[in-house]
Amino acid sequence: MVLLVWCVFYRQFGLRFQ
């Protein structure tokens, strides 16, 4: 599912951004 990959990517990006 693309949603799962997007969720993981978004979370990783958010953590890196913070």
C-alpha distance matrix in Angstrom:
0.0 3.8 5.4 5.7 7.0 9.0 10.3 11.5 12.9 14.6 16.0 17.4 18.8 20.4 21.9 23.3 24.6 26.4
3.8 0.0 3.8 5.4 5.2 6.1 8.5 10.0 10.5 11.9 14.1 15.4 16.2 17.9 19.9 20.9 21.9 24.0
5.4 3.8 0.0 3.8 5.5 5.0 6.0 8.6 9.8 10.2 12.0 14.1 15.0 16.0 18.1 19.7 20.4 22.0
5.7 5.4 3.8 0.0 3.8 5.4 5.1 6.3 8.6 9.8 10.6 12.4 14.2 15.2 16.6 18.4 19.7 21.1
7.0 5.2 5.5 3.8 0.0 3.8 5.4 5.2 6.1 8.4 9.9 10.6 12.1 14.0 15.4 16.5 18.0 19.9
9.0 6.1 5.0 5.4 3.8 0.0 3.8 5.5 5.0 5.9 8.4 9.8 10.3 11.8 14.0 15.1 15.9 17.9
10.3 8.5 6.0 5.1 5.4 3.8 0.0 3.8 5.5 5.1 6.1 8.6 9.8 10.4 12.2 14.1 15.0 16.3
11.5 10.0 8.6 6.3 5.2 5.5 3.8 0.0 3.8 5.5 5.1 6.1 8.5 9.8 10.6 12.2 14.0 15.4
12.9 10.5 9.8 8.6 6.1 5.0 5.5 3.8 0.0 3.8 5.4 5.2 6.1 8.5 9.9 10.5 12.0 14.2
14.6 11.9 10.2 9.8 8.4 5.9 5.1 5.5 3.8 0.0 3.8 5.5 5.1 6.0 8.5 9.8 10.2 12.1
16.0 14.1 12.0 10.6 9.9 8.4 6.1 5.1 5.4 3.8 0.0 3.8 5.4 5.1 6.1 8.5 9.7 10.6
17.4 15.4 14.1 12.4 10.6 9.8 8.6 6.1 5.2 5.5 3.8 0.0 3.8 5.5 5.2 6.2 8.5 10.1
18.8 16.2 15.0 14.2 12.1 10.3 9.8 8.5 6.1 5.1 5.4 3.8 0.0 3.8 5.5 5.1 6.0 8.6
20.4 17.9 16.0 15.2 14.0 11.8 10.4 9.8 8.5 6.0 5.1 5.5 3.8 0.0 3.8 5.4 5.0 6.1
21.9 19.9 18.1 16.6 15.4 14.0 12.2 10.6 9.9 8.5 6.1 5.2 5.5 3.8 0.0 3.8 5.4 5.3
23.3 20.9 19.7 18.4 16.5 15.1 14.1 12.2 10.5 9.8 8.5 6.2 5.1 5.4 3.8 0.0 3.8 5.6
24.6 21.9 20.4 19.7 18.0 15.9 15.0 14.0 12.0 10.2 9.7 8.5 6.0 5.0 5.4 3.8 0.0 3.8
26.4 24.0 22.0 21.1 19.9 17.9 16.3 15.4 14.2 12.1 10.6 10.1 8.6 6.1 5.3 5.6 3.8 0.0
